[in-house]
Amino acid sequence: MRTTILGYPRIGAHRELKFAVEDYWAGRSDAAALTRTARELRRAVWTELRDAGLDTIPSNTFSLYDHMLDTSVLVDAVPDRYRHLTGLDRYFAMARGVPDVPALEMTKWFDTNYHYIVPEIGPGTRFALAEGARAKPIAEYQEARGLGVETRPVLVGPLTYLLLAKAAPDAPAGFRPLDLLDGLVEVYAELLERLAGAGAAWVQLDEPAFVADRTDAETAALARVYRRLAALPSRPRILVASYFGTIGADALRALGTAPVEAVALDFVAGPRNVDVLGSIGGLPRTTVVAGMVDGRNVWRTDVARVKAVLPALLGLSDKVEVSTSCSLLHVPLDLDAETALPADVRGRLAFARQKVAEVVALGRTLDLDAPAPARPRPDPRVRARLDVLDDARRGDRAVRFAAQRARLGLPDLATTTIGSFPQTAALRRARADHKAGRLDDAAYTRAMKDEIARVVRLQEDIGLDVLVHGEPERNDMVQYFAEQLDGYAATEHGWVQSYGTRCVRPPILYGDVSRPRPMTVEWTTYAQSLTNRPVKGMLTGPVTMLAWSFVRDDQPLADTARQVALALRDEIGDLEAAGIGVVQVDEPALRELLPPRRAEHADYLAWAVGAFRLATSGVADATQIHTHMCYAEFGEIIGAIGDLDADVTSVEAARSAMELVGDLRAAGYANGIGPGVYDIHSPRVPSAEEIERNLRAALRAVGPERLWVNPDCGLKTRAYPETEAALRNMVAAARAVRAAP
């Protein structure tokens, strides 16, 4: 069988893209240098995939920031507020903002930890194809061809693009970006004709939106769009790619009758795709590109599963090709770079390069050359403890509110931050030196405590009401805890792009999870000893610990979440016993893991909420539990946010103009709420007046005794000058609103 993949990591083996883009932003290099680095990264990927033996190779999967943002630029869906800028200045302003113009919204790409820039579409949007070098899919196809590599350009499909877009703020009520579909399709038609003229034999259009519930009108639009594109007199052959779940039968039938030449289906996240194919009588005239190698997780391919599925597919289509389940953007690049992983764990893994080799091997021989690795042994102590713990709940919220108000003595509109403070070069160097043995334990502890003391003094000077220790000792909000928990392993070079230049190293959760010793108590209690103001203990919640890790696939996620929750419950108990009165348990990934089908939502939310409650319900009424969420569409989990029953929930709200506060009120949310009053993912410093406007908007939906004032997210990626200026403006805005009649 022929072989391909749907996409590949773009950051480079040593994160060259991250450093090149950040050098450009900082003025240390120019556009020409950035362009050279980007070209070299693309060349390396194309030649590597050709040499690996793939039959067809994708292109246009590279991006300087985000593929959805690239699509907006490609079709000229640029809001007017950015049109005074040009080139890279315009592109990065849409992603990050500039001093007087905020960035576009950013949210999660389906149920992954990758963030995309949300297109903003209004009735006045007039789509047009970019010209010249800005026509990126054509330019990169020609670039690869010049290297002797024939590729298949990859595009975000027009329906998925519009279904994930947001109506512009000035759009009339009832307007949907999908209303402009016909105009966008004509731009895609022009693009396909130009790709054919450049020599492209195939094009891939990604339509993952159709693994979610879709209306009859949306499915009808899918059929109409691909009939239009298939009818072009001159075009490449079309591969429509679906991934992250099970495609709807009506959507698959529409693609089969369009007709397009190939359809990619995900048989890892969507094993029921076999049944869907059978229900419509198969696709006898369409190639099925079978996603058999997991593009989302790091475990080696289960050959027995592949052998069970492929024969059934061969009876449902005249032609089957082997592929990854989705783009390999979501996994690290190369397992061979990891030398410190335990042998029994390493033997179970495959990163992007190894997964390409698996695809090629499956296509050639329908087999892999190594036996299936052994599964981990269960920990009876962990399982016995969980067997005796029932669904946990805290006491009456009014009693808790009174007890916490008496203990903490906080004003209305209490000010705080989400947790992390800027990670300076000196801090990163100290952590690296300690890990390498160049800095002994005592010197490392002194360095971290010096930074904690500095951050506490700064927060007191700024005037914040609830402080944090700044997290100088933490490399990442998941990895830091994973490195201290049994059942987890950490990589050295397993970087994955989260958004833009932000890269993370997801740990590998391979066995039963337990906490051998306290993880945060020393640092948090030291910070509390320096001040009379409350200092928050900072933990990462059980769902986020799963979502931002590569998680074992041999037991239900719900069971693994309870194991992580039990470890966090022990840590919260130790923090409380040490005198910490506020503990924040972050769950930014709660929405991220929501299944694409509504029928599966209730089961997921039940175990996700249950895990959070298991972690947080063992404390006294006077101990205040916070949680934090950011950069997701929260509409489908509004009820679950309340069910978590955290005393205070902080949420991203600045980029969406405080919309979520009103949504929570409408859903009956009755606890404290901290809407992010400014966007930390942009370098711009908001004025006190801008923050005050956001606060007053929030006050229209919630009373001042329940309203907290905080940034959107942690401050780790920001620099100290902008951080201090923004926080001072935030405190000034809170004081101004408190003082107003």
N, C-alpha and C positions, 0 to 999 in steps of 0.2 A: 504494500500500500504506500501511496505517496504521503509525505510528511510536511508539516509546517508548524508554526507557532503563531499566536495571535498578537504578540508584542514582547518587549524585552526591556530590562532595566536600562535607564538612560543616564545615570549619575556618574558612571565610570568606575573602574576598579578601585580607585583611590579617592572617590568623590570629587573628581576633577571639575565636574559641572558646578557643584556647590561653590568651590573656591573661586572659580572663574567668574561666576555671576556676582558673588559678594565683593570680589576685587573691583568689578565694574561699578557696582553701586557705591563703593567707597572712594572711587576716583583713582584707584591704584592702577587701573588699566583702562584701555579704551575699547570702543566697539569692535575694532579690528581684531584685537587680541581675543575678545570673547568669541567672535565669529570663528577664529582659527581653532580654538579649543572645541567648540561645538562641532566643527567639521571633522576634527580628528576623532572625537567620540563616536560620531556616526560611522566613520570609516571603519573603526575598530569593531563595531557591532556587526556591520554588514559582512565584513570579511570573515569574522569569527563564525557567524552562522553559516556562511557558504562553506567554509572549511569543515564545519561539523557534519555536513552531509545532508542538511535539510533540502527538500525539493523546491520549496518556495519560501521566500524570505519577506517579512513585512518591512515597509519603510513608512516614514512620516509618524513613527512612534516616538521620535525624539521631541523634546520641548525644552525651551529655556525656563519655563515655569510650570505650565499646565496645558494639557491638550484641549480642554474646553475653552480656555482663554485663546489658544491658537485658532480654534474654530470661529470664535467671535470676531477675531481680527480678519480671518480669511474671508468671511461673508459680510464684513463691514458692519457688524452689529456693535457699534461703538457709541455709547451714550454721548450726547453733545458736550457734557462737561469735560471730556477728555480730548475734544477735537482740536483744541488750540495747541496740543502737543503732537509730535510726530515720531515715527520710528520706535526705537527701543524706549524712549521716554514715555510715549503713549502706552506702550505695552506694559511696562512695569508700573506705571501709574494706575492702570486698571487693576493690577494685582495688589499693589501696596499703598496706593494713595500718594498724594503730594501735599505740601503744607496747607493749601486751601481747598483741596478736593479729596474727599475720602475714597477709599478703594471700593470696588464691587464686593458684594457678599461672597463669602467662602463657606462651603459646607462639604459633607462627606460624600464620596463617590460610592453610592449604594451602601452596602454593609461592610465597606473596607475602611481602613484608617488613612486612605489617600483623600486629600481635600481638593476640590476643584473650585474654580472661580465661576460663580453663578452668572450666566448671561442675563442681561437686563434688556427686556424687549418691550417696546410700546407701540401703539397704533401708528406712530410716525416712523418706525424703523423701516428703512428701505434697504433690503439686502442687495449686495453687489459683490462680485468676485474680485478679490484682490489681484493686482496686476504685478507682473515682473517677479522680482525675488520675493515679494510678499505672498505670492501664490505658493505657499510652502509645500504642499503635496507634490506639485509639479517640479519645483526646484529640487527637492530631495530625491525624487525619482530619477531625475536627470543626473544628479550628483552621484548616486549609486551606480547608474549605468555607465558613467564615465570611469568608474573603478572596475568595470567588468562584472558587476553584480546586478542581476535582474531581480526586481523587487515588486511587491504588491503594495501599493499605497493604502494606508489605513486612515479612514475618516470616521469621526463621530457621525452616526446616522442622523438624518434631518429630524426624525420624530423624537429620538432620544434627546437631541440637542434642545428642542423646543419644550419637551415635557419636563426637562430639568431646569429650564429657564424660569425667570421671575418677571412678572409684569412690572414695568417701570412705575415709579412712585406717582407719576401724573396720569397714569392710564385710567380710563373710566371704569367704573364698577362693571364687573362681568367680563372684562377683556381678558383673554388668555393668549399667551405667546403662540399657542398652536393655531390661533386664528390666522396667523400669517404663513401657514405651512406652504401654500401653493407658491407664494413668491420665493420662499427659500428653496423649494424643490427645483425651480427653474435655474437658480444659481448652481445647485448640485448638478443639474443636467449639463450646464455649460462646463463645469469642472470635469465631469466624466468625458465629455467630448474632447476637451483639451488634453486630458491624460491619455486618451486613445491616440490623439495626434502626436503625442510625445513618445508613443511606443508601448505604453503600459498594457499588458495583456489581461491583468486582473486588477480589481479594486476591492477593498474590504470596507464595508460600512457597518459599524457597530451599533446594534439596537438592543442593548441590555434592558431597556425600559420595559420590554415585553415579557420579562420574567416576573413582573409585578402585575397586580390586578389592573386591567385596562377596560375602558368602556367599549361598547359596540362601535361608537363613533371613532374611537382611536384605532381600533382594529381595522375598521373600514378604511381609515386614512392610510394605514400601513399598506393595505392592498393597493390603494390608488397610487401611492407614491412609487411603489416598486413596479407597478405596471407602466407608469410613466417613464421611469428610468430604464426599464428593460426594453421599452419600445424605441429608444434612441437609435437612429440609423448608424451611428458610429460611437461605440463605447467599449470599454473593457468588459470582460466577463465580471459578474457581480457575485461576491461572497458576502452574505449578510450574517453577521456574528451575533449570537445570543449567548450570554453567560451570566453567572452568579445565581442560577436557579433553573426552574422548569418553565419553559416557554408555554404560553397559552395555546391550546389546540387551534383556536380560530386564527391566531397570529401565524402559526406554522402553516396552516392550510392556505392562508393568504399569500405567504411567500412561495409556497409550492405552485400556486396558480399564477404568479406574477407575470412571467416566470423569471426567476433568477437562477443562475447556474449552480450555486452552492449555498448551503446553510451550515453554520457552525453551531453546535449544541454542546452544552456543558453537562457531561455525564458524571462529574464529581459532585458539584453542588446540586445538580438536578438529575439524580438517577432515574426519576420518573419520566425523563424525556423519551426513554424507550417506549413507555406506555403511550405517551402523547403521539409519537410517530405511528405506533400501531393503530391508535384510535382514528387516524385520518387516512389509513390505508397506505402509509409510507410515502416516500418521495421518489418514485421510480425514475424520474427524469432529472433529479437534482442530486448533486454530490453532497453527501453528509460529511462534514468535517467534524470528526468525533473528538471532543475534548476529554481525553482519557488520563492525561498527566496533570496533576493538581497544580494550577498556577497560583494558588492562594496560600498553600501550606508547604512545609519543608520535608514532609515524609516521603520516602521512596514510594514509587508506584506499586500498588498491589496487583501483581500480574494475574492472579486468580480472578480478580474483579474484571480486569480487561478481557480476559478470555471468556468470561460469562456474558459480557455485553456485546462484543464485536460480532459474534455469529448472528445474534438477533438483528443487528443493524444491517448485515449483509443481505438479510431477507427483506429489508424494508427500503433499500436503495440500491440502484445498480452500481453505485460507486461510493466507497468509503475511504476517507483519508484520516490519518492520525494526527492529533494536535494536542496542545495544552488546553486546559479547561477555560482559560482566560489569558490575558497578558501576564507575562512573568515580571511585570513591573512591581508586583507585590511580594516578591521573595528576594533574598540576598543573591549576589552574583555568583560566588564560587565557593563551594565547600572546601576545596583544596587549600584555601587561605586560612582555614581553621586548624590549628595544631594543638589546641589545649582542650578540646571537647573530650569528655569521657568516651572511650572506645565503644561501649555498648550503646551510647546515644548516637555517636557519629555514624555508626553502621546503619542506622535507620534513616539517614537524611539524604536529601538531594536538593541543591540550590539551583539557580537558573541554568548554569552551564551543564550541570548533571541532568537536569530535566530535559534539556535539548537532546542530550545523548540518549535519554530514555525514549523520547519520541522517535528518534532515528532508529534505535534498536527495535522498538515495537513495530515500526513500519516495515523493517526488513525481515524480522524473524518472529514477530508476535511473542517475543520472550525477552527476558533480561538475564544477565549472566551471573546473578548471585542469589542465594536462597533468601527467603523472607526472614528478616531479623526477629529475634525474640521480643515479646512484649514485656513491659516492666512488671516487677512483682508488687502486689498490693501491700500497703502498710496497715496492719490490723489495728494499730492504735488509733490512727486517724478515723478509720471506718467505724470503730466501736464508739468513739465520742460522738460522731454524727448520728449514729443510730438512736441515741437517747435525747437528741435535741429536736424539739418540736418547732413549728413556725413561731417565730419570736416577734413580739410587739412591745412597744413602749407604753407608758401610762398616758393618762389624759393630757392633751396638749395644753389646756388652760392651766393645769397644775404645773406642768413643765415650764410654761412661759413665765409664770409668777416666780418660780424657784430660780430660774436663770436670771431674770431681771434683778432679783434681790442679790444674787451672788455676784454678778458681773458689773452692775451699776452703769450700764451703757446708755448714752443718749439716744433719742430718735435719730434716724438716718445715720446709724453707726458706720464708720468708715473702716475699711480693711483692704487687704489685697488677697489675691487668690493663693499665693504661697511662695512661689520662687521669685528671687531677685536676680539681677543680671549676673550671668556667669562670665567673669572676666578671664582674660588670658592667664593671669596669675593663678586663679583658682583651678583652671583646667590643667595648668602645668603642675600644680601641687598634687592633684589627683593622679596624674600620669606618673609623676616621680614616685609617689607612694606605691602605686601598683607595681612599678618596675624595681622597687627596692632601693631607689636613690634617696628616699626620704623615709626616716624611721617613723614608727607609730607615734612617738611623743611629739616629734616636730610636726607631723601631719595634723595631729589633734590641736596643737597650738595654732597652726595656720587656719584651721576651720573655725576655732573658737574666736580668733581675732576677727575673722570676717563676720561671724554671727554678732559679735559685740558691735561692730561698725554698723551693721544693718539695723540692729535694735536702736542704736542711738539716732540713726537717720530717721527711722520711722517715728520716734518720739519727737524729734525736731520738726518733722513735717506735720505732726499732729494727728496721726492715725489713732483710732480707738482700740482696735484689736490688731495685735502685731503677729508677725511670723518670724521664724528664725532665718528665712531666706534660702534654705536648702543648698548651701555651698557644697556640701558633701555629696550631693546627688548628681549622677550623670544623666538620669532620665527617670521619669516618674513611675515607670514600670520596671525597667531594668534594675534600678537601685534595690527594689524590694525582692525581685527575682533572684538576685545574687545572694540574698540572705535566707531564702526559703529552700527547704529540701524539696526535691521534685522538679526543680528548674535548672537549666543550664544556660549560660550566657556565651555569646560569640565575641570574637575579637574584631572581626571585620564584616559582620553581617548587616551592613547598612541597607536600609530601604527608604525610599523617598516618601515623606508624609505630605509635604506641600512645598512648592517652591524650592528653596535651598535647605529646608528643614529635613534632615535625615535622622532616622532612629535605628536602633539595633534591637529588634524584638527578641526577647529571650525565648527559650524553647522549654515549654512545659511538657515534660515527658513521663512523669510518674505522680504518685500520690503526694500531695502538698502538705507540709507542716512547717511550723516556725520553731527552730531550735533555740532561739534566744531573742530578747528584745531588739528591735531594729532602729527605733527612732528616739527612744526615751532619753538617752544621754544628751543629744543635741537639743531637744525641745526643752528639757528641764534646765539646761544651762541658759538658754535664752530667757526662760521665765525668771531665773534668778537675777537677771540684770534689770528688771523693770517691774513696776507695780501694775502695769496694764496687762490684760489677758494676752497670752500667746497661744496661738492655735497649734495643736498637734496636726501634722499633715500626713495623710495616708492615701493610697490609691485603692479604689474600691474593687470588689471581686469581679464585676463584669468587665471593667476596663483592664484588669490584670489578664483576663482571658482575651479580650478583643485585640489588645496590642501585644500579644504573644503568639507564637506558633504553638497551638495547643494539641495535645494528644488526641488521637482520633479513635481510640479503642473503648471509650465510654461516653455516655451522654454529657454534653456541656453542663447541664444542670448539676450533675454529680461533681464535676470538677469545680464549678463555681462555689458549691458548698464547702469544699475542702479549703479553697482560698479564703472564703468568708470566716471559717473557723480560725485560721491563722491570724486574720485581722482582728477578730474578736479578742483574742489573747493580747494583741498589741494595744488595743484601745483600753482594755482593762488595766494594763500596766501604766499607760499614760494617765488614766484617771487616778490610780493609786498614788502616782507621783505628784498629784496636785494640779494637773492640767484640766482646766475647766471648759475648754472649747476644743473639739476635735473635728477636723474636716476630712471627710472620706469622699474623694473625688470620683465621680462616675461620668466623665465626658463621653464615654462610649455607649451609654445606655441605649440611645437611639440607633447607634451604628449596627448593633447586632440584630436589630429587628428584622425578622424574615420578610422577604418581598411580598408574600401572600398574606392577606388579612386573616385568612382562616387559621394561620399559624401564630398570630400575634399573641393571643391570650395565653397560650402555653408558655411562650418565651417570657412574656412580662411577668407571669406568675413566678417562674423560678428566678428571674433576674431580681425582682423586688424581694423575693424571699431571701436570696443570698445577701442583699444589702441589709435587710432587717436582722438576719442572723449575725452579721458582723457588728451591728450598732446597737442592739437592743439590751445589752448587758449593763448599761450605765445607769446612774442615778438620774432623777428628774432634773437636778441642778446642773448636770453636765450637758452642755449644748453641742448637738451634732449638726455640722454643716455638710453640704455636698456641693459639687460644682459640675456644670455641664456646659459644653461650648461647641459651636460650629456644626450644628446639625439642624435638620428640619424637625421641630419638636411636636408638630401638630398631632401625630399619631401616638405619642406617649404622654400627652398632657395628664391624663388620669394617673398614669404610673408614677409621674413625678410627685404627685400628692401621696400616692400609696407608699412611697419610700418612707414618708413621715420623718424626714430630716427636719430639724427645728428651723434651719435656714438653707435655702437653695440659691446659689448664685449661678447666673446663666449669661451666655452671650446675648447681647441685645443692641449694642451700639450700631452695628452695620444694618440692622433691621429696624432701626428707629423705635425701639422699645415695644415692638409688636407683641412679643411673648408675654409681657406683663399683663396686658389685657386678655390674652388667651388664657393665662392661668387663672385670672379672676373669674372669667366666664366658666371655667371648668370647676370652680368651687375650691380652688387651692386656698388654704387658710393659714399657712405657716409663714415664716419670714422669707423674703425674697430679695436677692441682691442682683438686679439687672446690671450687666456690664455697661458702665457709662462712657467708656471710651475703648477704642479698638487697639489692642497692643500689637497686632500683627502689622501695623503700619508705623513707619518711623515718625509720622507727624505728631506734634504735641497739640492736643486740643486745648482751646482756651477755657478759662473758668466759666465764661458765659455759655459756651457750647455745652459743657457738662451740666450746667444749671438748667438749660433747656431740656436736656434729657431727663434730669431728675424731676422736673415739673411735669413732664409727660408721664413719667412712671407714677407720680403721686395722683394722677387722675384715675389710676386703677387700683391703688393700694394705699392704705393709711401709713403715716410716717412712723408709727411704732413698729410696723412690720417691714419697713423698707430699709435695706442696707445699701451702702455706696461702695462700689468696688470696680476695678477694671474688668474687661471681658475675660481675661485669662492670666496665666502666670507671666512674669516679667523676664524670664530666663533669657530670651533671645534679644532683648533690648539692651541699649547702652545706658550707663548711669545718668548722663546729662539729661536725656529725654525722659527717662524714668522719673527722676526727681522732679523735673518741671511739670510733668503730667500729674503726678501725685499731689504736688502742692496746689495745682489748679483744681484737682478733684476735692481736696479738703476745703479749699476756699469756697467752692460751689456748694458743698454740703452745709457749711456754716451759713452761707448766705440764705439758703432755702430754710434752714432751721430758724433763722432770725426773722424771716418774712412773716407778716401777719397772716 
